[in-house]
Amino acid sequence: MNYESMLLTEVIEYINIELSKGRTMKDIEEIDFNVSKGVITKRLNRKGYRKINNNFVFDEK
């Protein structure tokens, strides 16, 4: 799966669904998106998203 070709909302929705199934962010990044641990998390953080209660949400601060 290539997150760069997906819309940001699609990536977040997919990740949140997988997190709700009990998967770790590390597994999602390394297995599903084939990137190193933390790559997608850091990119989402730069766009204003934070992981709260095991879900990525937009942080309006």
mmCIF file of the C-alpha atoms, coordinates in Angstrom:
data_MODEL
# 
_entry.id   MODEL 
# 
loop_
_atom_site.group_PDB 
_atom_site.id 
_atom_site.type_symbol 
_atom_site.label_atom_id 
_atom_site.label_alt_id 
_atom_site.label_comp_id 
_atom_site.label_asym_id 
_atom_site.label_entity_id 
_atom_site.label_seq_id 
_atom_site.pdbx_PDB_ins_code 
_atom_site.Cartn_x 
_atom_site.Cartn_y 
_atom_site.Cartn_z 
_atom_site.occupancy 
_atom_site.B_iso_or_equiv 
_atom_site.pdbx_formal_charge 
_atom_site.auth_seq_id 
_atom_site.auth_comp_id 
_atom_site.auth_asym_id 
_atom_site.auth_atom_id 
_atom_site.pdbx_PDB_model_num 
ATOM 1  C CA . MET A 1 1  ? 0.000  0.000  0.000  1.00 0.00 ? 1  MET A CA 1 
ATOM 2  C CA . ASN A 1 2  ? 1.389  3.410  -0.924 1.00 0.00 ? 2  ASN A CA 1 
ATOM 3  C CA . TYR A 1 3  ? 0.296  6.124  1.481  1.00 0.00 ? 3  TYR A CA 1 
ATOM 4  C CA . GLU A 1 4  ? 1.689  8.833  -0.798 1.00 0.00 ? 4  GLU A CA 1 
ATOM 5  C CA . SER A 1 5  ? -0.940 8.032  -3.438 1.00 0.00 ? 5  SER A CA 1 
ATOM 6  C CA . MET A 1 6  ? -3.766 8.073  -0.873 1.00 0.00 ? 6  MET A CA 1 
ATOM 7  C CA . LEU A 1 7  ? -5.669 11.083 0.400  1.00 0.00 ? 7  LEU A CA 1 
ATOM 8  C CA . LEU A 1 8  ? -4.738 12.136 3.920  1.00 0.00 ? 8  LEU A CA 1 
ATOM 9  C CA . THR A 1 9  ? -8.251 11.305 5.130  1.00 0.00 ? 9  THR A CA 1 
ATOM 10 C CA . GLU A 1 10 ? -7.998 7.807  3.620  1.00 0.00 ? 10 GLU A CA 1 
ATOM 11 C CA . VAL A 1 11 ? -4.685 7.157  5.374  1.00 0.00 ? 11 VAL A CA 1 
ATOM 12 C CA . ILE A 1 12 ? -6.039 8.328  8.730  1.00 0.00 ? 12 ILE A CA 1 
ATOM 13 C CA . GLU A 1 13 ? -9.253 6.328  8.346  1.00 0.00 ? 13 GLU A CA 1 
ATOM 14 C CA . TYR A 1 14 ? -7.314 3.164  7.442  1.00 0.00 ? 14 TYR A CA 1 
ATOM 15 C CA . ILE A 1 15 ? -4.872 3.600  10.334 1.00 0.00 ? 15 ILE A CA 1 
ATOM 16 C CA . ASN A 1 16 ? -7.655 4.259  12.850 1.00 0.00 ? 16 ASN A CA 1 
ATOM 17 C CA . ILE A 1 17 ? -9.530 1.130  11.725 1.00 0.00 ? 17 ILE A CA 1 
ATOM 18 C CA . GLU A 1 18 ? -6.391 -0.983 12.061 1.00 0.00 ? 18 GLU A CA 1 
ATOM 19 C CA . LEU A 1 19 ? -5.566 0.524  15.472 1.00 0.00 ? 19 LEU A CA 1 
ATOM 20 C CA . SER A 1 20 ? -9.090 -0.299 16.659 1.00 0.00 ? 20 SER A CA 1 
ATOM 21 C CA . LYS A 1 21 ? -8.417 -3.931 15.699 1.00 0.00 ? 21 LYS A CA 1 
ATOM 22 C CA . GLY A 1 22 ? -5.543 -3.942 18.187 1.00 0.00 ? 22 GLY A CA 1 
ATOM 23 C CA . ARG A 1 23 ? -2.651 -3.554 15.760 1.00 0.00 ? 23 ARG A CA 1 
ATOM 24 C CA . THR A 1 24 ? 0.324  -1.395 16.629 1.00 0.00 ? 24 THR A CA 1 
ATOM 25 C CA . MET A 1 25 ? 1.323  1.669  14.667 1.00 0.00 ? 25 MET A CA 1 
ATOM 26 C CA . LYS A 1 26 ? 4.755  0.090  14.146 1.00 0.00 ? 26 LYS A CA 1 
ATOM 27 C CA . ASP A 1 27 ? 3.163  -2.935 12.428 1.00 0.00 ? 27 ASP A CA 1 
ATOM 28 C CA . ILE A 1 28 ? 0.907  -0.772 10.271 1.00 0.00 ? 28 ILE A CA 1 
ATOM 29 C CA . GLU A 1 29 ? 3.827  1.381  9.133  1.00 0.00 ? 29 GLU A CA 1 
ATOM 30 C CA . GLU A 1 30 ? 6.285  -1.452 8.495  1.00 0.00 ? 30 GLU A CA 1 
ATOM 31 C CA . ILE A 1 31 ? 3.957  -4.145 7.113  1.00 0.00 ? 31 ILE A CA 1 
ATOM 32 C CA . ASP A 1 32 ? 1.129  -2.276 5.373  1.00 0.00 ? 32 ASP A CA 1 
ATOM 33 C CA . PHE A 1 33 ? 2.947  0.840  4.161  1.00 0.00 ? 33 PHE A CA 1 
ATOM 34 C CA . ASN A 1 34 ? 6.496  -0.579 3.930  1.00 0.00 ? 34 ASN A CA 1 
ATOM 35 C CA . VAL A 1 35 ? 8.131  2.389  5.695  1.00 0.00 ? 35 VAL A CA 1 
ATOM 36 C CA . SER A 1 36 ? 10.289 2.595  8.796  1.00 0.00 ? 36 SER A CA 1 
ATOM 37 C CA . LYS A 1 37 ? 8.796  2.877  12.260 1.00 0.00 ? 37 LYS A CA 1 
ATOM 38 C CA . GLY A 1 38 ? 7.616  6.415  12.963 1.00 0.00 ? 38 GLY A CA 1 
ATOM 39 C CA . VAL A 1 39 ? 7.630  7.770  9.401  1.00 0.00 ? 39 VAL A CA 1 
ATOM 40 C CA . ILE A 1 40 ? 3.869  8.125  8.992  1.00 0.00 ? 40 ILE A CA 1 
ATOM 41 C CA . THR A 1 41 ? 3.360  9.159  12.612 1.00 0.00 ? 41 THR A CA 1 
ATOM 42 C CA . LYS A 1 42 ? 5.836  12.026 12.198 1.00 0.00 ? 42 LYS A CA 1 
ATOM 43 C CA . ARG A 1 43 ? 4.244  13.145 8.935  1.00 0.00 ? 43 ARG A CA 1 
ATOM 44 C CA . LEU A 1 44 ? 0.764  13.128 10.470 1.00 0.00 ? 44 LEU A CA 1 
ATOM 45 C CA . ASN A 1 45 ? 2.065  15.079 13.467 1.00 0.00 ? 45 ASN A CA 1 
ATOM 46 C CA . ARG A 1 46 ? 3.493  17.744 11.142 1.00 0.00 ? 46 ARG A CA 1 
ATOM 47 C CA . LYS A 1 47 ? 0.062  18.074 9.517  1.00 0.00 ? 47 LYS A CA 1 
ATOM 48 C CA . GLY A 1 48 ? -1.552 18.689 12.913 1.00 0.00 ? 48 GLY A CA 1 
ATOM 49 C CA . TYR A 1 49 ? -2.781 15.193 13.780 1.00 0.00 ? 49 TYR A CA 1 
ATOM 50 C CA . ARG A 1 50 ? -2.171 13.621 17.173 1.00 0.00 ? 50 ARG A CA 1 
ATOM 51 C CA . LYS A 1 51 ? -2.723 10.103 18.456 1.00 0.00 ? 51 LYS A CA 1 
ATOM 52 C CA . ILE A 1 52 ? -5.289 10.386 21.252 1.00 0.00 ? 52 ILE A CA 1 
ATOM 53 C CA . ASN A 1 53 ? -6.936 7.319  22.805 1.00 0.00 ? 53 ASN A CA 1 
ATOM 54 C CA . ASN A 1 54 ? -5.355 5.122  20.107 1.00 0.00 ? 54 ASN A CA 1 
ATOM 55 C CA . ASN A 1 55 ? -6.869 7.184  17.262 1.00 0.00 ? 55 ASN A CA 1 
ATOM 56 C CA . PHE A 1 56 ? -5.398 9.903  15.099 1.00 0.00 ? 56 PHE A CA 1 
ATOM 57 C CA . VAL A 1 57 ? -7.419 13.108 15.368 1.00 0.00 ? 57 VAL A CA 1 
ATOM 58 C CA . PHE A 1 58 ? -6.806 16.661 14.186 1.00 0.00 ? 58 PHE A CA 1 
ATOM 59 C CA . ASP A 1 59 ? -5.393 18.751 17.016 1.00 0.00 ? 59 ASP A CA 1 
ATOM 60 C CA . GLU A 1 60 ? -6.983 22.190 16.728 1.00 0.00 ? 60 GLU A CA 1 
ATOM 61 C CA . LYS A 1 61 ? -4.555 23.886 19.129 1.00 0.00 ? 61 LYS A CA 1 
# 
